[in-house]
Amino acid sequence: MEPLEKLYKELTSQAKKVEREIEVPYLDALAQVISMLDERHTDSVERDTVRKAISLAVLEGMKGAQPNHLPTPDSVALFAGYLLGKLMKKGENRLLELGSGTGGMLHAVLSQLPDETEGLAVEVDETLVRISAASSNVLERKVTYFHQDALRPLLVDPADAAMADLPVGFYPDEEAASEYILKRDEGMSYSHFLMIEQAMNHVKPGGYGVFLIPNALFEHDTEGKLKTFFETKASVIGILQLPLTMFKKEQAAKSYLIVRNRIAGMTLPKQALLAELPSFTDTRAFGGMVKQIDEWIKTELK
């Protein structure tokens, strides 16, 4: 049996056993099981194999969950890590994630970045925080956790970059939303708009944000506030559309949005990075796209 399959089966079987014995939900049980992993389970197993096994065990407990609650697919998270690795300069090692969930995306991204990179993870759900924190310990990743609503006031020093797989919908706390530039004038505000503003408010001048957005993001901007925000506060420098074949419905399709906080003397790219990504499994086409992105970063981001 391959190490990945062996560890995944061990995690899920033990979690289901704990679930039965002490009558707790599967994800709570899984958090306990991950926290008890030691050298007996992970010795001679590559760190990334452990990460993948944990991600698969989490998915086992997410069957039937709403799309907003599902973990970010591993290939999508890893490519976000590639982008952030290209955007963050040497010595920039603080990465903020809002709505970090079980930590699947965060740990995938950190696997693509230097070991000294520090994650700053904000998540409101206690069970998800416990799963992610246990994973950080096992994977020996430096992550500081903030157990709170990501859109409430956040006491964190500015990060070098930020990311989020944006939850799409309305934010019910109208009092908290009233503090944002991107609040709606009437009715509840969009949580996915507010998350972009909150993240970039906690990134240094000149720092980057990489967000997974619905393809229809700009269609939601009926009041024009998002357009103004990107013209005055943070600039859109790239949009990379994920292959439509990854999604059951076209309405669920997503893209990477790459933004940069404005800073004095900053020169915007002559041409934004706009592309439709080929399938991740088409290695030849995808390799060609990565070369184009690398070249764009070298020539346009100075």
ABEGO torsion letter per residue (X at the ends): XBAAAAAAAAAAAAAAAAAAAAGBBAAAAAAAAAAABBAAAABGBBAAAAAAAAAAAAAAAABGBBAAABBBBAAAAAAAAAAAAAABBBGBABBBBBGAEAGAAAAAAAAABBAABBBBBBBABAAAAAAAAAAAAAAGBBBBBBBBBAABBBBBBBBABBBBBBBBEBBABAAAAAABAABBABEBBBAAAAAAAAAAAABBBGBBBBBBBBAAAAAABAAGAAAAAAAAABBBABBBBBBAAABABAAABBBBBBBBBBBBGBBBBABBBBBBBBBAABAAAAAAAAAAAAAAAAAABX
